[in-house]
Amino acid sequence: MASLTGAMSDRDRRSDGPAAGGLEALVSTARRLGREGAPLTAVRSLARVNQPDGFDCPGCAWPEPRRTSRFEFCENGAKAVAFEATGKRADPEFFASHRVAELRAQSDHWLEGRGRLTHPMRYDRETDRYRPVGWDEAFSRIAALLDDLGDPNEAIFYTSGRTSNEAAFLYQLLGRRLGTNNFPDCSNMCHESSGVGLSESIGVGKGTVTLEDFERADAIFVIGQNPGTNHPRMLTELQAARRRGAKIVSLNPLRERALVAFAYPKRPWEMLPGGATPISTHYLQVLVGGDLAALTGIAKSVLAAEDAAAGAVLDRRFLEDHTTGFEEYEACVRATPWETIERESGLSRGQLEEVGRVYVEAESVIACWAMGLTQHRHAVATIQQIANLLFLRGNVGRPGAGACPVRGHSNVQGDRTVGITEKPSSDFLERLGAEFGFEPPLRPGLDTVGAIEAMAAGRARLFFAMGGNFVAATPDTDHTARALERCELTVHVSTKLNRSHTVVGRDALILPCLGRTEADVQEAGLQKVTVEDSMSVVHASCGRNAPASPGLVSEPAIVAGIGRATRRTRAIPWDDLVGDYARIRDRIARVLPDLFADFNARIEQPGGFYLGNAARDRAWNTTTGRARFVTASVPELGLPEGQLRLMTMRSHDQFNTTIYELDDRYRGIRGTRRVVFLNAADLERRGLRDGDLLDVQSHHGDGRDRVVTGFRAVAYDIPEGCAAGYFPELNPLVAVSSYADKSRTPVSKFIPVTVRASRGDAAS
């Protein structure tokens, strides 16, 4: 490895194992295919995943290349497909034999491992069991409550990132025709900070790069992101970049194996000793929460390079023609002492100046990030500091350069594009109302934090979730569960049993839907849906598998069934729209003509079509009409003596809240998820050892005790003063009142905690 900043030590044994990918990935995938009880169906499905005539992977939103290979999926994508194509079933007989109280006591891994849901189910409070219910009865129950609402804002419509564009558009139409903008979604909990920060800086809340830019970048910065677990197909782009000589700079508190070395599983020779590709040329283990300080240090070194070679470093023409606010930003960076930067980042001046030279010497730079940045109180300012750094050398709006927020779910970006937001633009509402002949509500709705608060206060009667696992995904788990229980009706559209189904309102429904791999046949025949990836490419997805049960209904058809049954919304031609999804796309194109003109024709193109991006064209839809330097000082994040900075993260055998296995082979964990990763010095300082059981308490100053018990200590390569562990197990420690400035994204990456020897149950 050319210049790997930071030497390895004996304490790194858990993160410095074999390269990511390779034979381990193949073995893990094969094991998962075998365990799901329908290996032939799963294997046939994998041949169609991410293919032009197949279906989009239900996993992450990393884009497909223009020319796809025969096997266009990663290890985690294969697991997601196998999980959906499973032969296991959670049918009415299963629910008849389990009370909800019994289900609530099971682990998340156990619940989802029961298999596919097969019938709509309604909660029976007298027996504490779910019982089968007909679709018409389920729709009528929901419609009766919607028609009875004194205020439409008593209904909350949540959306997960798996929902297709067609389903999401109908879903927001249903809610807005009812009279509410209450559309919290998973973006609120992940990349909302990216959208807010980029919108202020460059005028669009999306990334500016395409996949082709990775082929031309001279340097790629990977900040607060672990692609090996969360977006494994990204590793092929990083590998290709390294092989042609690009520099890759990683900033992450943990040394993640995939950012150290990667072996492509499709190339057997890479599994031989020495066959893997080193990935990061520079690896900076920043303190949890220290990214803004680190970026300020890198920028400070760039300004120093400009001083040493006047006019040869900064892109003065870009700064003068395309930006505002540079002078204030420059003054702030220059005035920030190196002492402050080093203390708050946990990195040395030398490390940051070395990385600054990488930035200066690269003609084209891409900056990538994910939830390691977005889930901090100062997340928006940190993302804007990335934009500021890119502006210094004109690294936005030209080939091989730009901003790349990497979304975590297959259509979370598309859902937002077609209207899933609590703060829709007036132009969108005007066009939507004109298209369907009604006056949409103008009052902003509830985001995820606001929805939890409204339910807790008794202001919400209906909670409706289009996919997802709201209880497990959201902060303050116990508080959120109690809030949901106050609702008159909770409804979950799902493919599998999950934690949220065990937390019921006074009435509760589970509505099972088709999965991405399954054939969706409507009046006009086999249907396609569409999704948008992280780089604004929209493409079609068409499942072919036989549905897991004859009782399954598609997401668009579920929305239409409710809309048809509800007096307030039945004026919409629901049956016509879901009879042929092309009609939904025609309506989307009329409401959003600048993005989706000729929608149906364009999705027939192999690989779909690019929506475009104004900032990529250096057209800045900001308040100043230019790209904006947004200045922020480095925050002081010191904690009281004895407290640690805890961050939550995924294991390698996990996608969002779905737990495939209880292992995390990249971090050396087997058979458990109740672990806390700590620096060995922090353990020793507290009189603890690797393997001890811990209780963990968070501190938010709101008078509430939040404690989890019986977690196993793991000595790990992480900076002193920091700790890490898995969500959703550690979500009970996140306060609903702790969220990012401006974006209101829950702070899951900087939780002040203390740890002590456990008084609770053993880890499991």
N, C-alpha and C positions, 0 to 999 in steps of 0.2 A: 504494500500500500504506500502511495507516494509520500504522504505527509500526514499521518493520522495523529491529530492533536490529542494528547492525553495518553499516557502509557497504560497498558493492561497490567493487572496485578492478580495475585492469587484469589482475591475476593471476587474476581469477574467470572469465576468458573461457570456460573449459571447463564451468563449471556454470551460467552465466547466459545460456544460449541461449534458443531458443524455449520456450514453455510445454510442460509435459508433456502427453501425450495428443495431441489434434489430428490434423492430416493425417499427420504422421510415423507415428503409431500405426496408421492405416489402411493406409498404404503398407507398413509393416513386416509387418503381418498378411497382407496380400495376397501379399507376396513369400514368406512362409513357407508359405502354402497351396499356392503354385505349385511350390515346391521339393520337396514331399513326394511328388510323383508320383501323387497321388490327390485332386486338388482338388475334384471333385464330391462324393466321399465325405466329405471334410472339411467342405465347405460345408453339406451335408445334416446333418452331425453338429452343427454350430454352431446350427442351428435348434432343436435339442433340448436343448442344454446348459443346465442350471440351470432347466429348465421343470418344472412340476408332474408332467407325464407323461413326462419325459425322464430324463437322467442327470446326476449331479452332476459338476461340473467336476473333473478330476483334478489341478487346481492347488491354489490356496490355500484356506483355510478361512473366508474372509470370507462372511458369510451372505447369503442371497437376501432381497430385500424381500418383503413380504406380497403385493404386487401386482407380478408380474414383467412386464417389457417383452418385446417380440418378440425382442430381442437382449440376453440377460442374460449377457454375458460381457465380459471385458476383453482387451486385447492379449495378455497373457501366457497367459490362459486359452485364447484361440484358438490360440496356438502349441502349448500342451499337447495340445489336441484334435487338431490337425493332426499332431503328432509321433506320436500314437497311431494315428491313422487313415491313416498313411502307406502308400504303395504299395510301399515298399522292404522287402526281406526278407533276414534273416540266416538262410539255410536250410542244410541239410546240405552242399550244394555249396560254400557260402561257407566253412564250417569245414574242409572237406576241403582247401581251397587255402591255408589259413593255419595255421601253427604258433602255439601259444600264445605262444611267445617273440616272434614277430612282432607279434601283437596287443598284447602288453604294451608294445611300443615306440611304439605309436600314441597319439595324444592322446585325451582323453575325448570331445571333440567328434567325432572321426572314428569312434570305437567306436559311439557311440549313433546316429550317422548311417547305420549299415549297415541300419537298419530293424528290423522286427519279427522276433523269434524265432519259429520255426515248429514245431520238433520238440524233444522232450527229448533232451539230449546228455550223454554221459559222457566224462570225460577219459581218454585213452589215453596213459599215460606213455611208452611205447616210441616212439610217433610224435610225441609232444608236440602232439597234436591232439584236439579233441573229435570224437566219432563218435556217430551216432544210437543211441538206446536205447529200448526199449519202455517204456510207462508202468508195466506190471506189474513189469518187471525193475528199474526205478528205485525203485519202492515197496519191492520186496523187499530191495534193497541197503540202503536206509535202515532198514528194519525189522530186518534182521539185525544191524546195529550197535546199534540201540536195545535189542534183546533181549540183546545181549552185554555191555552196560555193567555194570561192577561197581558203579558208583554213578550214579544218574540225573543227578546234578549234573555228570557228564562231558559232558552235552549242553547246548548253548546255543541258545536260540530267539530270534532277533532279529526285530523287526517294524518296518516303515516305516509312515509315516502315511497311506499310500494304501490300506491294507488295510481292507475293510469291517467293520462291526460283526459280521456273521455269520461271516466268515472268522476274525476276531480271537478271537471267543468259542470257536469250535471249536479254534483253535490253542492257546489257553491251557488248554483242557480236555485236549488231547492231552498237553501237557507236564506238567500237574499229575496226570493219571492215570498218567503215567510215573513221577512222583515228584519233580519239580523245580519251583522258582520262578525258574529262570534265564530271565527275559524282559526282557533289555535292549531298549530301543527308541529311536527317534529323539527322543522327549521328553527322554531323558537328556542329549541334546546341545543341546537348544534351550530349551524352556520348563520344564524341571525346577525351575529356580530360582523361577519364578513359582508353581508348585504348592506348593513347600515354603514359600516366603515367605507366600503368601496363606493357606495352611492354618493357619499359626501365628497370623496376624493376624486373619483373619475366619472361620476354621473351614471353608473350602472352597477347593480349589486351582484354581478357575476364576474367570473374570471375572464381574462382577455386573450388567453392562448388557445390554440388548437393542438391536437396531437402531433401535427407535423412540425410545430415549433420545437418540440423536444429533439428533433433530428438536427436542429440548427443551433441550439443553445451551446455557448461556450462554458457556462457555469449554471448549475441548478442548485438553489438553496432549498432544503427540505426542513421546514421549521415546525416543531410541534406536531409531527405526523409520524405514524408508524405504518408505512405501506405494506410491509410484510404480512401484517395481520389484517389490516383494514382495507387495503386496495392492492392485493398481490400482483395484479396484472401490470401495475405501474412499474414493478421491478424490471420488467423486460425493457422498458424505455430507459430506466436508469442504467441498466446493464449496457445497453447499446451506446448510450452517451459516454459511459466510462471507457468503453472499448475504442471509441474514436478520439479519446483524449480530453473530453470535457471534465471539468472539476465539479465535484459534488460536495457541498457543504451541508452537514446535518447538525441541527441544534435540537437537542432532546435531553431531558434529565436522565433518562435511562439509556444505556447502550443497547440498542435493539439489534438483534442478530442480522435481520434482513438489510439493515443499513451498513453493516460491516462487510458482508459477502453474500453472494447469491449464485445458486446453480440452477439453471433453467431445466425443469423436469423433462422437457421434450428432447433434450440433448444428452444422451447417455454418457458421452465423454466428459461432460461437466461434473458428473458424479464421481469421477476418479479423483484420487488425491491430487490436489493442485489445480483441479479443473474449474473451480468456482471463480467468479469475478469479484474482486474487491470493489465495493460500491463507494463509500465515502472517502474522499481524499482528506477531508477535515471533519472531525467529529467533536463538537463542543457540548459538554454536558452542563448545560445552563441550569441554574437553580429554578425550581418550580416558581413560576411567576416572574422570572427574570428576563424574559425575551425582549421586552421594551427597552430595558437597559442595554442588553446585548446589541440590539439593532442601533441604538443611539451610539454605542461605541464603534460599530462598523462605519456608521455615517461620519463620525468624528474623524476616523482614520482616512476616509475618502476626502474630506475637506482638507486634511493635512497634506494629502497627496497633491491636491490642487494647489496648495500654497507652495509646494516644492517644485511644481512644474506648471507654472501659471498658464491657464488656458488649455492645458493638454488633458485634463481629467474630466471636468464637468462638461455636459452637453449644453453650452450656453445658448445655442440657438433654440433648442427645445425649451429650456427654462424661460427664455424671453418670449417665445411665440406661443407657448402652450400652457404656462403655469402662472399661478398667483400664490403669494404668501411665502416665497422662498427666503426673503430677507429675514423675516421673523423666525422661520424655522432654522436657518443657518445660525442666527444669533443664539437661539436656545441650545443647539447642539454644541456650539463652541463654548458656551458658558457652563455646560455640564462637566463637573470635574471628573477626571479619570477615577479618582477615589470612590466617588458615588457609583460610577458605572461598574467598577470591579466588585464593590460590595453588593450591589443589588443584582448583578448577573451571576455572581459566583465564578466569573471568568477573569483571566488576567488581561492586562492591556496588550501584552505580546500576542496572546491567542487572537484577540479581536483585530489587532492590526494585521496579522497574517491573513485572516479571512478578508479584511478590507482590501488587501492587495489582490486577492483572488477576484474580488468584485471589480476592481479598477482595471485589471489586466484582461478581463473578459469583454469581448465586443458585444455579446448578447447574453442576457441573464434572465432566467425564469425563477420566480419565487413561489414555492408551493407551501401550503399549510393546511392544517385540519383542526380538530377540536382541542389539541394541545395549546392552541392560541385563543380559540373563540370562547372558552368557558372560564374566563378570568374577569374580575371586576373591571380591569382596564383593557379588555379585549379589543374594543373598537379602536382605541388609541394605538394599540400594538399593530393592528392590521393597517392602520393609516401610516404607521411608521414604516411598514414594508413598502407601501405605495410611495412614500417620500424617498426612500432609498432607491427605488426603481426610477423615479423622476430624475435623480441627480445625473444619470448618464443616458437619459432618454430611453429607458428600457420598458416602455409601454407603447404599443402601436407600431411595432416593426417586427419582422420575422425573427423567430428564435428568442423572443423576449416577452415578458409580461407577468401578470399576476395570475396565480392558479390556486384558488381555494378548491380543495378536493372534497366533494360531497360524499356522504357516507351511505346513501341509500339510492336505489336505482332510479327513482323518479322524484326525489324530493325537490329538485330544481324545476322540473316540469310542472309539478302541482302549483308551485308559486307563480309560474308564468301564466297559467290559465285561470288564476283567480283565487287560489287558496291563500288568503291573507286576511288578517283582521283590520288592515289599513289599506283598502283598495284605492287606487287613484280615481279621481273624479271623472277622468276620461273613460276609464274602463267601465265605471258604473253607468255613465251616460250611454255608452254603446250597448251595454248589456240590457239596459232598460228599453232602449229603442228597438232592439232585436226581438225582445219577448213581450213588449207592450205593458210595462209596469214601471213604477218608480222605486228603484232600489234604495235601501237605507243609506244615509250619509254618515251617520254616527259611527266612529271607529268601534270595533268589537273587542273581544277579549283575546289576549294571547294566552300561552300556557300558564304562566304565573297568575295572570288575572282570572283564568278559569278556575284554578284551584282555590283562589281566595273567594271567588263568587260562590262556589259550591260549599265551601266551609262556612260561609255566612248565611247559607240558606237562600241565596238569590237565584239559584238554578234548579229547575225541575227536571230537565232532561239532559243527560250526557250521552252523546252519540259518537262512537269511535269508528271511523272508516279505516280499519286495520290498526296495527300497532299493539302495544302493550303498555297502556298509559300509566298504570300503577308502578310498574317496574322501571319505566323509562324516566319518570319525572323525579324531581327532588323531594326530600322530606317525606319518605315513603309512608310512614304511619299517619302523618297529618293528611296526606293526599288520600289515603284509603278512607279515613274518617269523613273527609269531604265528599267523596263519591257516595258513601253510604247515606248521605243526607238527601240525595236526589230521589225524586219520585220514580224515575225510570232510567236505567242504564242499559245501553245497547252497544254491542260489539260485533262488527263484521270481521270475521276471522277465518283462517284456514285451519288453525290448531288451537288447542287449549293453552291458555297462559294465565299468569298471575292475576290479570285484571278481571277474568271471569269469576274469580273467587271472592271478589269484593263487589257486593251487589247493593243496588239501591232498594227502595221498598218493592220495586218490581225490576226484573232484569231479563234481557233477551240476548241470546247468542245466535247470530245469523251467519251460517257457514257459506263461504263463497268459493268460486272457482279460483284456482291458482294460476300463475303465469304460464305453467307448462301445459295447461289443459285446454282442450277444444271448447270454444265459446260459440255455440250455434244459436242464432236468433232467426227471426222471420226470413231475413235475406240470405241466410246460410252462415258459413263459418266466418267469424269476425276477427278483425285485427284491432289491436289497441296501439297507442303510441306512448313513447317515453322520451325524456330529454336527459342527456348525460351531463357530466360536469363541465363539458366544453361546448354546451349549447347546440349540440347536434340532436335532432329529433328523428327517430326512426320507428318503424313498425315492429310489433311483436305479435306472433300468432302461435298459440299453443296447439298441440296435436294429440296429447294424451287423452284417453278416456277419462272423464271426471271421476274423482274418488268415490262419488256417490251420485245416484240419479237425483237426489234432493238438493244438489248444489245450484246456486244461482249466481250469475255474474254480479260484480259490483255495480255497473251501470243499471242492470235490471233491478237490483235491490233499491237503488235510489229512485228509479222510476216507479216501482211498486209503492213506495211510501208517498211519492208525489201524487200519484194517481188517487191514493186513498185519502189524502188530506184535502179538506175542503178549501183551505186557503191557497193551495198550490196546484189544484187540478186543472187550471186553465192552460197550463203548459202541455204541449202535445207529447207527453211522455212515451206513449206506445209507439208513436211514429219515430221518435228519436232513437229508442233502443231496438227497434226492428232492424235497423241498419246503422252501425256506428259511423258510417260515412256521413250520415246526416248530422251527427253531433259535430264532426270535424268541419262540415260546411258552416255550422253556426259559430264555431270557434274562429274560423277564418273571417267571418263577417264582423265579429266583435273585436278581433285583433288582426286587422288586415295587414299591418306593417310587418307582422311576424309570420302569419300563417296563410297568406294568399296562396291559392291553388294547393291547399293542404293535401287533399286526397291524391292529387297527381304527384306531388313531390315525395310522398312517402313510398312511392313505387320505385324511386331511384335506389339502387343498391347502396346501403349504408345510410339512407335517409338524407336530410338536408340541414344546413347550418342556418341558425336563426339570425346570425349576424350579431355584431357588438359595436356600438358607437365608439366606445373608447379605443377599441382595436383600430378603428379608422381615424383616431385622434379627433373625434367629434365629442366634445365634453358637455354632457347634459347636467352640469352643476349650476349652483346659484350664481357663479361668476362667468360661466361659459368657457371656463378653462379648467385644466386639472389643478386641484387645490392641495398645496402643502398644508396639512393640518398639524399644528404644533402641539406637543404634549411633553411635559416634564417627566423625568423618570420618577415613578412613585417609590416612596420608602415603604418597604413591606416587612420590616422587622416584626417578630412575634415576641410575646413574653417568654421569659426563661422557661425552658422545658417543653414548649409547644413545637410541633412539627408542621410542615406544609404538606398536606396529603392531597394527592391527585388520584382520580379514578380513571380506569382504562379498561379495554377489552382484553380477554385472553385470546390466544391464537385459535382455540376451538370455540369461537363465539362470533355471532354476527348481531350487532345491536343487542337486544335483550335475549336473543335465541342462543341457548347453550347447547352446542353439539356434544361436547364431552367435558369431563371434569379435569382435563389436562391443559397444560400450556407448555408444549415441548420447547419452544424457543426460549422460555425463561426457566426451564428445568422443573416445572411443577407437574406432579402426577396425582390424580385422584382427589383433588380438592380445589375449591375456589375461595375458601375462607382463609386468605393469607394477606399479610401486609409486608411489602418489600421495604427494607430499611438498610441504611448504611451500617456496617459492622461497628463503627465507632459510636453511633447513636445507641445501638443495643448495649454496648459495653458501658457507656455512660450511665445507663439506667439500670445496670445490674442484670441485664437480660442476655439471652443467648439465642443463636439460630435454633429454631424449632420450638421455642417457648410459646405458650398460649398467651394471647394478649386480649385485653379489653381496650377499645378505642372510643374516646369521647371527643366530640367536636365542640367548639366554643364560638358562639355567634352573638353573645351579649344580649339575647332576647329573653333570658330567664327560663328557657326550655332546655331540659336535659336530653341530649341525643347520644346514645351509647350503643355500640354493637359489641358482642362478647364472643370469646372463644375463637379468635383469629390467630393463625400460626405465624410467628415471626420468621421472615426469610432474609438472611443477610445477602445484600445485593449491591451491584455496582450502580449506586445512585448517590448524588451529592449529599453531604452531611446536612442535617436539618430538614431533609425531605423524606417523604414516604409515598408509597403507591399501593393500590389494590384495585380489585375488580368492581365494576358496576354490573348488575344492580345491587349486589350484596352490600356495598358501602353507601348507597344512595340515602339510607336513613340518616346519615350524618350531614347531608346537604340541606341547609335551611331554605325554605321557599322564599324567604325575605332577602336572601343573598343572591344578587344577580348583577350582571354586567351593566355598567353605565350605558345609557342610550338604547342598548339592544334588549335588555331584560333577560338575557340568557342566564340560566342558573349557573352559579359558580361551582363547578365540579372539579376544577383543577387547582384550587387553592383553598383547602378546607383546614382551618386551624384546629389541630388535634393534640391530645396527649394520649400516650399509651402507658399501660401498666400491666403487670402480671395478671392473668385472667382469673376472675372469680366465677366465670360462667362455664358453659358446656365446651367440650372438646371440639376442635375444628373437624369439619366433615365435608 
